[in-house]
Amino acid sequence: MSGFKQFSLPVSAVLRLSLCGILVSSSAFADPSKPKSVIFVPESSFQMGCSLNDADCESDEGKPGGVAVFVPAFYIDTHEVMVSEYQACMDAGKCSRPKDFARNKYCNLGARGRSEHPINCVDWAEAKAFCQWRGQRLPYEAEWEKAARASSLSRYPWGESVSCKQAILDDGETMGSVAGEGDGCGEDRTWPVGTRAANALGLFDMHGNVGEWTMNWYAKDGLAQYVTGNLTDQKPSPRKVVRGGSWDEMALNLRSSFRNIKAPVSGESVYGSIGFRCVKD
């Protein structure tokens, strides 16, 4: 697979990874057209949807305990796509300029000191174009949740609750440099990628920082379609699925099963809480 090179990990690093994932490295800083690193996720079934004993699930998250969904093998970026990486795509003439800091202070492109923050304020097609430039694509929703859960069955991959110790969000408690502001763990913006511990697969910021575009059109019965093996062919609808929650959302929206939805084109809105990462078959 061109551009993806396997390498040996020290024993301490291997122990931190789930047996389900293998880290694969590509030097993004030397070549921004390649991801910083990716994880191989083998084919298998997993329990998708509402976690057991989660009383906060919405109707489109299915029944408590989830449903078994089979997902073929894929590779997924360890990090959300950074501003510097998206800038390289623009410089190559392959990506259009999304809304930037001059348009809205929450947009990272053009903001001083945010080159390693996730690119945000991107429409779905802009995210898709970036992944295509890299020879990748956006993840399908079932792929995203399988990777985010990293074999966990709880509301979050580390347990039943979340705070700013695990993810970048508005946890209602943590304050920072912006007086009285809880969003972004008190910073009222995103943080650089990878500031919190990776999940058991070695993936950073799957929960919080920015929500992430998926390939799928939203279908209320999406899980029922995924159970039948239809992971990819939902009928076009007004909205796309966004996963993971973000810096300006509260804990419930960061649950592994929560299905956010947004129009693929922002129009007059500013998607300051939405970014993406890419995958490869």
ChimeraX commands (.cxc) that place a marker at each C-alpha (Angstrom):
marker #1 position 0.00,0.00,0.00 radius 0.5
marker #1 position 1.83,3.09,-1.25 radius 0.5
marker #1 position 2.86,5.60,1.41 radius 0.5
marker #1 position 2.14,3.37,4.42 radius 0.5
marker #1 position 5.21,1.75,5.99 radius 0.5
marker #1 position 5.11,-0.58,8.95 radius 0.5
marker #1 position 7.72,-0.24,11.69 radius 0.5
marker #1 position 8.63,-1.84,14.99 radius 0.5
marker #1 position 7.34,-0.32,18.22 radius 0.5
marker #1 position 9.13,-0.41,21.57 radius 0.5
marker #1 position 7.61,-2.88,24.02 radius 0.5
marker #1 position 6.13,-0.10,26.17 radius 0.5
marker #1 position 4.29,1.34,23.18 radius 0.5
marker #1 position 3.00,-2.03,22.08 radius 0.5
marker #1 position 1.50,-2.62,25.50 radius 0.5
marker #1 position -0.50,0.57,25.19 radius 0.5
marker #1 position -2.17,-0.58,22.00 radius 0.5
marker #1 position -5.06,-2.96,21.70 radius 0.5
marker #1 position -4.27,-6.27,20.04 radius 0.5
marker #1 position -6.81,-5.15,17.42 radius 0.5
marker #1 position -4.64,-2.30,16.11 radius 0.5
marker #1 position -1.26,-2.03,14.42 radius 0.5
marker #1 position 0.46,1.35,14.14 radius 0.5
marker #1 position 1.69,2.29,10.69 radius 0.5
marker #1 position 3.84,5.36,10.16 radius 0.5
marker #1 position 4.14,7.90,7.38 radius 0.5
marker #1 position 6.16,11.08,7.78 radius 0.5
marker #1 position 3.52,13.79,7.51 radius 0.5
marker #1 position 5.88,16.52,8.62 radius 0.5
marker #1 position 8.23,15.63,5.74 radius 0.5
marker #1 position 5.36,15.12,3.31 radius 0.5
marker #1 position 1.99,16.62,4.31 radius 0.5
marker #1 position 0.32,14.68,1.51 radius 0.5
marker #1 position 0.71,11.61,3.73 radius 0.5
marker #1 position -0.86,11.16,7.19 radius 0.5
marker #1 position 1.23,11.52,10.33 radius 0.5
marker #1 position 0.50,7.87,11.11 radius 0.5
marker #1 position -2.34,5.40,10.68 radius 0.5
marker #1 position -3.73,2.40,12.53 radius 0.5
marker #1 position -4.74,-0.86,10.89 radius 0.5
marker #1 position -8.11,-2.08,12.16 radius 0.5
marker #1 position -8.73,-5.74,11.26 radius 0.5
marker #1 position -12.08,-6.99,10.02 radius 0.5
marker #1 position -14.50,-8.09,12.73 radius 0.5
marker #1 position -17.91,-7.52,14.22 radius 0.5
marker #1 position -18.41,-5.11,17.10 radius 0.5
marker #1 position -21.31,-3.89,19.21 radius 0.5
marker #1 position -22.47,-0.63,17.62 radius 0.5
marker #1 position -24.95,1.83,19.08 radius 0.5
marker #1 position -26.32,2.49,22.55 radius 0.5
marker #1 position -23.97,1.30,25.29 radius 0.5
marker #1 position -25.28,-1.08,27.93 radius 0.5
marker #1 position -27.01,0.79,30.78 radius 0.5
marker #1 position -26.81,4.14,28.95 radius 0.5
marker #1 position -30.06,5.93,29.80 radius 0.5
marker #1 position -29.19,8.94,27.62 radius 0.5
marker #1 position -29.35,7.24,24.23 radius 0.5
marker #1 position -31.57,8.79,21.58 radius 0.5
marker #1 position -33.86,6.66,19.43 radius 0.5
marker #1 position -31.47,6.53,16.46 radius 0.5
marker #1 position -28.74,5.02,18.67 radius 0.5
marker #1 position -30.64,1.74,18.96 radius 0.5
marker #1 position -31.24,-0.51,21.93 radius 0.5
marker #1 position -29.01,-0.65,25.04 radius 0.5
marker #1 position -26.16,-3.07,24.48 radius 0.5
marker #1 position -25.94,-2.25,20.80 radius 0.5
marker #1 position -26.16,-4.46,17.74 radius 0.5
marker #1 position -23.51,-6.61,16.07 radius 0.5
marker #1 position -22.12,-4.92,12.94 radius 0.5
marker #1 position -19.41,-6.46,10.77 radius 0.5
marker #1 position -16.78,-4.02,9.48 radius 0.5
marker #1 position -14.13,-4.97,6.88 radius 0.5
marker #1 position -10.49,-4.11,7.60 radius 0.5
marker #1 position -9.34,-0.51,7.11 radius 0.5
marker #1 position -6.62,1.97,8.05 radius 0.5
marker #1 position -7.48,5.14,10.00 radius 0.5
marker #1 position -5.44,8.27,10.78 radius 0.5
marker #1 position -4.23,8.47,14.36 radius 0.5
marker #1 position -4.85,12.25,14.44 radius 0.5
marker #1 position -7.43,14.69,13.18 radius 0.5
marker #1 position -6.21,16.55,10.09 radius 0.5
marker #1 position -4.23,19.62,11.15 radius 0.5
marker #1 position -4.33,23.16,9.78 radius 0.5
marker #1 position -0.78,22.79,8.41 radius 0.5
marker #1 position -1.76,19.64,6.50 radius 0.5
marker #1 position -4.84,21.24,4.99 radius 0.5
marker #1 position -2.77,24.29,4.05 radius 0.5
marker #1 position -0.41,22.00,2.10 radius 0.5
marker #1 position -3.40,20.69,0.14 radius 0.5
marker #1 position -4.44,24.25,-0.69 radius 0.5
marker #1 position -0.87,25.07,-1.72 radius 0.5
marker #1 position -0.95,22.06,-4.04 radius 0.5
marker #1 position -4.12,23.42,-5.66 radius 0.5
marker #1 position -6.18,20.39,-4.60 radius 0.5
marker #1 position -8.22,21.90,-1.75 radius 0.5
marker #1 position -10.38,24.99,-1.64 radius 0.5
marker #1 position -10.10,27.53,1.18 radius 0.5
marker #1 position -12.73,26.98,3.88 radius 0.5
marker #1 position -14.01,29.66,6.22 radius 0.5
marker #1 position -11.03,31.02,8.13 radius 0.5
marker #1 position -10.04,33.10,11.16 radius 0.5
marker #1 position -10.75,36.33,9.28 radius 0.5
marker #1 position -14.36,35.15,8.93 radius 0.5
marker #1 position -14.80,33.84,12.47 radius 0.5
marker #1 position -12.48,33.69,15.48 radius 0.5
marker #1 position -13.27,30.03,16.05 radius 0.5
marker #1 position -11.91,28.97,12.64 radius 0.5
marker #1 position -8.31,27.77,12.91 radius 0.5
marker #1 position -7.06,28.43,9.38 radius 0.5
marker #1 position -5.19,31.75,9.40 radius 0.5
marker #1 position -5.09,31.98,13.20 radius 0.5
marker #1 position -1.67,32.62,14.69 radius 0.5
marker #1 position -0.26,29.66,16.60 radius 0.5
marker #1 position -2.84,27.11,15.44 radius 0.5
marker #1 position -0.93,25.22,12.73 radius 0.5
marker #1 position -1.12,22.01,14.79 radius 0.5
marker #1 position -4.77,22.48,15.73 radius 0.5
marker #1 position -7.34,20.47,13.75 radius 0.5
marker #1 position -8.61,22.14,10.62 radius 0.5
marker #1 position -12.23,23.16,11.23 radius 0.5
marker #1 position -14.96,25.26,9.62 radius 0.5
marker #1 position -14.85,22.82,6.69 radius 0.5
marker #1 position -17.80,21.68,4.63 radius 0.5
marker #1 position -18.19,17.98,3.90 radius 0.5
marker #1 position -16.99,18.25,0.31 radius 0.5
marker #1 position -13.85,20.12,1.43 radius 0.5
marker #1 position -13.03,17.32,3.86 radius 0.5
marker #1 position -13.67,14.70,1.19 radius 0.5
marker #1 position -11.39,16.50,-1.29 radius 0.5
marker #1 position -8.52,16.57,1.19 radius 0.5
marker #1 position -8.77,12.83,1.84 radius 0.5
marker #1 position -8.85,12.15,-1.90 radius 0.5
marker #1 position -5.68,14.22,-2.33 radius 0.5
marker #1 position -4.00,11.79,0.06 radius 0.5
marker #1 position -5.40,8.73,-1.68 radius 0.5
marker #1 position -7.78,8.16,1.22 radius 0.5
marker #1 position -11.44,8.82,2.00 radius 0.5
marker #1 position -13.67,9.85,4.87 radius 0.5
marker #1 position -14.64,7.02,7.25 radius 0.5
marker #1 position -18.00,5.35,7.10 radius 0.5
marker #1 position -19.97,5.77,10.30 radius 0.5
marker #1 position -19.59,2.14,11.41 radius 0.5
marker #1 position -15.83,2.31,10.81 radius 0.5
marker #1 position -15.64,5.47,12.88 radius 0.5
marker #1 position -17.51,4.00,15.86 radius 0.5
marker #1 position -15.56,0.75,15.78 radius 0.5
marker #1 position -12.29,2.69,15.89 radius 0.5
marker #1 position -13.56,5.09,18.56 radius 0.5
marker #1 position -14.80,2.31,20.83 radius 0.5
marker #1 position -11.52,0.38,20.51 radius 0.5
marker #1 position -13.31,-2.75,21.79 radius 0.5
marker #1 position -14.96,-0.88,24.69 radius 0.5
marker #1 position -18.64,-1.37,25.57 radius 0.5
marker #1 position -19.00,1.65,27.87 radius 0.5
marker #1 position -20.31,5.14,27.05 radius 0.5
marker #1 position -16.75,6.36,26.47 radius 0.5
marker #1 position -13.74,4.16,25.69 radius 0.5
marker #1 position -12.30,4.80,29.17 radius 0.5
marker #1 position -15.54,4.36,31.15 radius 0.5
marker #1 position -18.93,5.89,31.91 radius 0.5
marker #1 position -17.98,9.56,32.31 radius 0.5
marker #1 position -15.74,12.12,30.64 radius 0.5
marker #1 position -13.91,15.27,31.77 radius 0.5
marker #1 position -11.15,17.51,30.48 radius 0.5
marker #1 position -8.66,14.92,31.72 radius 0.5
marker #1 position -9.67,12.66,28.83 radius 0.5
marker #1 position -10.95,14.98,26.08 radius 0.5
marker #1 position -11.37,18.58,24.91 radius 0.5
marker #1 position -14.99,19.56,25.60 radius 0.5
marker #1 position -17.16,21.75,27.81 radius 0.5
marker #1 position -17.29,19.61,30.94 radius 0.5
marker #1 position -19.08,22.30,32.95 radius 0.5
marker #1 position -16.24,22.45,35.46 radius 0.5
marker #1 position -12.85,23.16,33.91 radius 0.5
marker #1 position -11.89,26.80,33.49 radius 0.5
marker #1 position -8.84,28.13,31.67 radius 0.5
marker #1 position -7.46,31.33,30.19 radius 0.5
marker #1 position -10.87,32.73,29.18 radius 0.5
marker #1 position -12.64,33.95,32.31 radius 0.5
marker #1 position -15.93,32.20,33.03 radius 0.5
marker #1 position -15.74,30.11,29.83 radius 0.5
marker #1 position -15.99,26.33,29.98 radius 0.5
marker #1 position -15.89,25.62,26.25 radius 0.5
marker #1 position -12.70,23.93,25.12 radius 0.5
marker #1 position -11.72,23.13,28.70 radius 0.5
marker #1 position -11.63,26.85,29.42 radius 0.5
marker #1 position -9.83,27.99,26.26 radius 0.5
marker #1 position -12.95,28.71,24.15 radius 0.5
marker #1 position -11.41,27.04,21.09 radius 0.5
marker #1 position -9.84,23.79,19.91 radius 0.5
marker #1 position -6.51,22.51,21.25 radius 0.5
marker #1 position -3.54,21.14,19.25 radius 0.5
marker #1 position -4.14,17.56,18.14 radius 0.5
marker #1 position -3.05,14.77,20.48 radius 0.5
marker #1 position -3.03,16.62,23.80 radius 0.5
marker #1 position -4.96,13.85,25.56 radius 0.5
marker #1 position -4.12,10.15,25.83 radius 0.5
marker #1 position -4.85,7.90,22.86 radius 0.5
marker #1 position -7.50,5.21,23.05 radius 0.5
marker #1 position -6.63,1.51,23.19 radius 0.5
marker #1 position -6.03,1.44,19.44 radius 0.5
marker #1 position -3.64,4.40,19.57 radius 0.5
marker #1 position -6.08,6.97,18.16 radius 0.5
marker #1 position -6.12,10.54,19.46 radius 0.5
marker #1 position -9.10,12.90,19.86 radius 0.5
marker #1 position -11.75,10.49,18.63 radius 0.5
marker #1 position -13.86,12.08,21.34 radius 0.5
marker #1 position -13.82,15.88,21.60 radius 0.5
marker #1 position -11.64,18.63,20.09 radius 0.5
marker #1 position -13.58,18.62,16.80 radius 0.5
marker #1 position -16.48,16.49,15.66 radius 0.5
marker #1 position -15.60,14.49,12.55 radius 0.5
marker #1 position -17.35,14.20,9.20 radius 0.5
marker #1 position -18.21,10.69,8.00 radius 0.5
marker #1 position -19.11,9.53,4.50 radius 0.5
marker #1 position -22.67,8.59,5.39 radius 0.5
marker #1 position -25.87,10.43,4.75 radius 0.5
marker #1 position -27.95,10.38,7.92 radius 0.5
marker #1 position -30.64,7.72,8.14 radius 0.5
marker #1 position -32.62,7.37,11.36 radius 0.5
marker #1 position -32.55,3.60,10.85 radius 0.5
marker #1 position -28.87,3.62,9.95 radius 0.5
marker #1 position -27.91,0.96,12.49 radius 0.5
marker #1 position -30.52,-1.42,11.09 radius 0.5
marker #1 position -28.97,-0.95,7.64 radius 0.5
marker #1 position -25.46,-1.53,8.97 radius 0.5
marker #1 position -26.54,-4.81,10.59 radius 0.5
marker #1 position -27.50,-6.11,7.12 radius 0.5
marker #1 position -24.05,-5.24,5.78 radius 0.5
marker #1 position -25.02,-1.99,4.09 radius 0.5
marker #1 position -22.37,0.31,5.56 radius 0.5
marker #1 position -22.02,2.59,2.56 radius 0.5
marker #1 position -25.16,3.03,0.49 radius 0.5
marker #1 position -27.63,5.17,2.42 radius 0.5
marker #1 position -30.02,7.25,0.32 radius 0.5
marker #1 position -29.14,10.96,0.08 radius 0.5
marker #1 position -30.81,13.00,2.80 radius 0.5
marker #1 position -30.52,16.62,3.95 radius 0.5
marker #1 position -27.69,15.87,6.41 radius 0.5
marker #1 position -24.43,13.99,6.85 radius 0.5
marker #1 position -23.37,12.20,10.04 radius 0.5
marker #1 position -20.78,13.87,12.30 radius 0.5
marker #1 position -19.21,11.85,15.12 radius 0.5
marker #1 position -17.21,12.32,18.31 radius 0.5
marker #1 position -18.39,15.57,19.85 radius 0.5
marker #1 position -16.26,18.69,20.10 radius 0.5
marker #1 position -14.62,21.41,22.18 radius 0.5
marker #1 position -17.88,23.35,22.59 radius 0.5
marker #1 position -20.17,20.40,23.34 radius 0.5
marker #1 position -21.04,18.81,26.67 radius 0.5
marker #1 position -20.42,15.26,27.81 radius 0.5
marker #1 position -23.52,13.59,26.34 radius 0.5
marker #1 position -22.48,14.51,22.80 radius 0.5
marker #1 position -19.10,12.79,23.26 radius 0.5
marker #1 position -20.63,9.37,23.95 radius 0.5
marker #1 position -19.36,6.72,21.53 radius 0.5
marker #1 position -22.86,6.11,20.17 radius 0.5
marker #1 position -24.04,9.72,19.74 radius 0.5
marker #1 position -24.99,10.57,16.14 radius 0.5
marker #1 position -24.73,14.26,15.34 radius 0.5
marker #1 position -26.01,15.47,11.97 radius 0.5
marker #1 position -25.17,18.51,9.85 radius 0.5
marker #1 position -26.00,19.80,6.38 radius 0.5
marker #1 position -22.97,19.07,4.16 radius 0.5
marker #1 position -22.79,22.74,3.13 radius 0.5
marker #1 position -22.51,25.26,5.97 radius 0.5
marker #1 position -23.91,28.21,4.03 radius 0.5
marker #1 position -24.20,31.17,6.37 radius 0.5
marker #1 position -23.31,28.99,9.36 radius 0.5
marker #1 position -19.77,28.46,10.63 radius 0.5
marker #1 position -18.83,24.87,11.47 radius 0.5
marker #1 position -16.23,25.79,14.06 radius 0.5
marker #1 position -16.73,22.52,15.90 radius 0.5
marker #1 position -16.34,20.22,12.87 radius 0.5
marker #1 position -13.17,18.75,11.37 radius 0.5
marker #1 position -12.27,15.28,10.11 radius 0.5
marker #1 position -9.74,12.49,9.75 radius 0.5
marker #1 position -9.23,10.12,6.84 radius 0.5
marker #1 position -9.20,6.34,6.32 radius 0.5
marker #1 position -7.99,3.95,3.61 radius 0.5
marker #1 position -9.30,0.57,2.51 radius 0.5
marker link #1:1,2 radius 0.2
marker link #1:2,3 radius 0.2
marker link #1:3,4 radius 0.2
marker link #1:4,5 radius 0.2
marker link #1:5,6 radius 0.2
marker link #1:6,7 radius 0.2
marker link #1:7,8 radius 0.2
marker link #1:8,9 radius 0.2
marker link #1:9,10 radius 0.2
marker link #1:10,11 radius 0.2
marker link #1:11,12 radius 0.2
marker link #1:12,13 radius 0.2
marker link #1:13,14 radius 0.2
marker link #1:14,15 radius 0.2
marker link #1:15,16 radius 0.2
marker link #1:16,17 radius 0.2
marker link #1:17,18 radius 0.2
marker link #1:18,19 radius 0.2
marker link #1:19,20 radius 0.2
marker link #1:20,21 radius 0.2
marker link #1:21,22 radius 0.2
marker link #1:22,23 radius 0.2
marker link #1:23,24 radius 0.2
marker link #1:24,25 radius 0.2
marker link #1:25,26 radius 0.2
marker link #1:26,27 radius 0.2
marker link #1:27,28 radius 0.2
marker link #1:28,29 radius 0.2
marker link #1:29,30 radius 0.2
marker link #1:30,31 radius 0.2
marker link #1:31,32 radius 0.2
marker link #1:32,33 radius 0.2
marker link #1:33,34 radius 0.2
marker link #1:34,35 radius 0.2
marker link #1:35,36 radius 0.2
marker link #1:36,37 radius 0.2
marker link #1:37,38 radius 0.2
marker link #1:38,39 radius 0.2
marker link #1:39,40 radius 0.2
marker link #1:40,41 radius 0.2
marker link #1:41,42 radius 0.2
marker link #1:42,43 radius 0.2
marker link #1:43,44 radius 0.2
marker link #1:44,45 radius 0.2
marker link #1:45,46 radius 0.2
marker link #1:46,47 radius 0.2
marker link #1:47,48 radius 0.2
marker link #1:48,49 radius 0.2
marker link #1:49,50 radius 0.2
marker link #1:50,51 radius 0.2
marker link #1:51,52 radius 0.2
marker link #1:52,53 radius 0.2
marker link #1:53,54 radius 0.2
marker link #1:54,55 radius 0.2
marker link #1:55,56 radius 0.2
marker link #1:56,57 radius 0.2
marker link #1:57,58 radius 0.2
marker link #1:58,59 radius 0.2
marker link #1:59,60 radius 0.2
marker link #1:60,61 radius 0.2
marker link #1:61,62 radius 0.2
marker link #1:62,63 radius 0.2
marker link #1:63,64 radius 0.2
marker link #1:64,65 radius 0.2
marker link #1:65,66 radius 0.2
marker link #1:66,67 radius 0.2
marker link #1:67,68 radius 0.2
marker link #1:68,69 radius 0.2
marker link #1:69,70 radius 0.2
marker link #1:70,71 radius 0.2
marker link #1:71,72 radius 0.2
marker link #1:72,73 radius 0.2
marker link #1:73,74 radius 0.2
marker link #1:74,75 radius 0.2
marker link #1:75,76 radius 0.2
marker link #1:76,77 radius 0.2
marker link #1:77,78 radius 0.2
marker link #1:78,79 radius 0.2
marker link #1:79,80 radius 0.2
marker link #1:80,81 radius 0.2
marker link #1:81,82 radius 0.2
marker link #1:82,83 radius 0.2
marker link #1:83,84 radius 0.2
marker link #1:84,85 radius 0.2
marker link #1:85,86 radius 0.2
marker link #1:86,87 radius 0.2
marker link #1:87,88 radius 0.2
marker link #1:88,89 radius 0.2
marker link #1:89,90 radius 0.2
marker link #1:90,91 radius 0.2
marker link #1:91,92 radius 0.2
marker link #1:92,93 radius 0.2
marker link #1:93,94 radius 0.2
marker link #1:94,95 radius 0.2
marker link #1:95,96 radius 0.2
marker link #1:96,97 radius 0.2
marker link #1:97,98 radius 0.2
marker link #1:98,99 radius 0.2
marker link #1:99,100 radius 0.2
marker link #1:100,101 radius 0.2
marker link #1:101,102 radius 0.2
marker link #1:102,103 radius 0.2
marker link #1:103,104 radius 0.2
marker link #1:104,105 radius 0.2
marker link #1:105,106 radius 0.2
marker link #1:106,107 radius 0.2
marker link #1:107,108 radius 0.2
marker link #1:108,109 radius 0.2
marker link #1:109,110 radius 0.2
marker link #1:110,111 radius 0.2
marker link #1:111,112 radius 0.2
marker link #1:112,113 radius 0.2
marker link #1:113,114 radius 0.2
marker link #1:114,115 radius 0.2
marker link #1:115,116 radius 0.2
marker link #1:116,117 radius 0.2
marker link #1:117,118 radius 0.2
marker link #1:118,119 radius 0.2
marker link #1:119,120 radius 0.2
marker link #1:120,121 radius 0.2
marker link #1:121,122 radius 0.2
marker link #1:122,123 radius 0.2
marker link #1:123,124 radius 0.2
marker link #1:124,125 radius 0.2
marker link #1:125,126 radius 0.2
marker link #1:126,127 radius 0.2
marker link #1:127,128 radius 0.2
marker link #1:128,129 radius 0.2
marker link #1:129,130 radius 0.2
marker link #1:130,131 radius 0.2
marker link #1:131,132 radius 0.2
marker link #1:132,133 radius 0.2
marker link #1:133,134 radius 0.2
marker link #1:134,135 radius 0.2
marker link #1:135,136 radius 0.2
marker link #1:136,137 radius 0.2
marker link #1:137,138 radius 0.2
marker link #1:138,139 radius 0.2
marker link #1:139,140 radius 0.2
marker link #1:140,141 radius 0.2
marker link #1:141,142 radius 0.2
marker link #1:142,143 radius 0.2
marker link #1:143,144 radius 0.2
marker link #1:144,145 radius 0.2
marker link #1:145,146 radius 0.2
marker link #1:146,147 radius 0.2
marker link #1:147,148 radius 0.2
marker link #1:148,149 radius 0.2
marker link #1:149,150 radius 0.2
marker link #1:150,151 radius 0.2
marker link #1:151,152 radius 0.2
marker link #1:152,153 radius 0.2
marker link #1:153,154 radius 0.2
marker link #1:154,155 radius 0.2
marker link #1:155,156 radius 0.2
marker link #1:156,157 radius 0.2
marker link #1:157,158 radius 0.2
marker link #1:158,159 radius 0.2
marker link #1:159,160 radius 0.2
marker link #1:160,161 radius 0.2
marker link #1:161,162 radius 0.2
marker link #1:162,163 radius 0.2
marker link #1:163,164 radius 0.2
marker link #1:164,165 radius 0.2
marker link #1:165,166 radius 0.2
marker link #1:166,167 radius 0.2
marker link #1:167,168 radius 0.2
marker link #1:168,169 radius 0.2
marker link #1:169,170 radius 0.2
marker link #1:170,171 radius 0.2
marker link #1:171,172 radius 0.2
marker link #1:172,173 radius 0.2
marker link #1:173,174 radius 0.2
marker link #1:174,175 radius 0.2
marker link #1:175,176 radius 0.2
marker link #1:176,177 radius 0.2
marker link #1:177,178 radius 0.2
marker link #1:178,179 radius 0.2
marker link #1:179,180 radius 0.2
marker link #1:180,181 radius 0.2
marker link #1:181,182 radius 0.2
marker link #1:182,183 radius 0.2
marker link #1:183,184 radius 0.2
marker link #1:184,185 radius 0.2
marker link #1:185,186 radius 0.2
marker link #1:186,187 radius 0.2
marker link #1:187,188 radius 0.2
marker link #1:188,189 radius 0.2
marker link #1:189,190 radius 0.2
marker link #1:190,191 radius 0.2
marker link #1:191,192 radius 0.2
marker link #1:192,193 radius 0.2
marker link #1:193,194 radius 0.2
marker link #1:194,195 radius 0.2
marker link #1:195,196 radius 0.2
marker link #1:196,197 radius 0.2
marker link #1:197,198 radius 0.2
marker link #1:198,199 radius 0.2
marker link #1:199,200 radius 0.2
marker link #1:200,201 radius 0.2
marker link #1:201,202 radius 0.2
marker link #1:202,203 radius 0.2
marker link #1:203,204 radius 0.2
marker link #1:204,205 radius 0.2
marker link #1:205,206 radius 0.2
marker link #1:206,207 radius 0.2
marker link #1:207,208 radius 0.2
marker link #1:208,209 radius 0.2
marker link #1:209,210 radius 0.2
marker link #1:210,211 radius 0.2
marker link #1:211,212 radius 0.2
marker link #1:212,213 radius 0.2
marker link #1:213,214 radius 0.2
marker link #1:214,215 radius 0.2
marker link #1:215,216 radius 0.2
marker link #1:216,217 radius 0.2
marker link #1:217,218 radius 0.2
marker link #1:218,219 radius 0.2
marker link #1:219,220 radius 0.2
marker link #1:220,221 radius 0.2
marker link #1:221,222 radius 0.2
marker link #1:222,223 radius 0.2
marker link #1:223,224 radius 0.2
marker link #1:224,225 radius 0.2
marker link #1:225,226 radius 0.2
marker link #1:226,227 radius 0.2
marker link #1:227,228 radius 0.2
marker link #1:228,229 radius 0.2
marker link #1:229,230 radius 0.2
marker link #1:230,231 radius 0.2
marker link #1:231,232 radius 0.2
marker link #1:232,233 radius 0.2
marker link #1:233,234 radius 0.2
marker link #1:234,235 radius 0.2
marker link #1:235,236 radius 0.2
marker link #1:236,237 radius 0.2
marker link #1:237,238 radius 0.2
marker link #1:238,239 radius 0.2
marker link #1:239,240 radius 0.2
marker link #1:240,241 radius 0.2
marker link #1:241,242 radius 0.2
marker link #1:242,243 radius 0.2
marker link #1:243,244 radius 0.2
marker link #1:244,245 radius 0.2
marker link #1:245,246 radius 0.2
marker link #1:246,247 radius 0.2
marker link #1:247,248 radius 0.2
marker link #1:248,249 radius 0.2
marker link #1:249,250 radius 0.2
marker link #1:250,251 radius 0.2
marker link #1:251,252 radius 0.2
marker link #1:252,253 radius 0.2
marker link #1:253,254 radius 0.2
marker link #1:254,255 radius 0.2
marker link #1:255,256 radius 0.2
marker link #1:256,257 radius 0.2
marker link #1:257,258 radius 0.2
marker link #1:258,259 radius 0.2
marker link #1:259,260 radius 0.2
marker link #1:260,261 radius 0.2
marker link #1:261,262 radius 0.2
marker link #1:262,263 radius 0.2
marker link #1:263,264 radius 0.2
marker link #1:264,265 radius 0.2
marker link #1:265,266 radius 0.2
marker link #1:266,267 radius 0.2
marker link #1:267,268 radius 0.2
marker link #1:268,269 radius 0.2
marker link #1:269,270 radius 0.2
marker link #1:270,271 radius 0.2
marker link #1:271,272 radius 0.2
marker link #1:272,273 radius 0.2
marker link #1:273,274 radius 0.2
marker link #1:274,275 radius 0.2
marker link #1:275,276 radius 0.2
marker link #1:276,277 radius 0.2
marker link #1:277,278 radius 0.2
marker link #1:278,279 radius 0.2
marker link #1:279,280 radius 0.2
marker link #1:280,281 radius 0.2
view
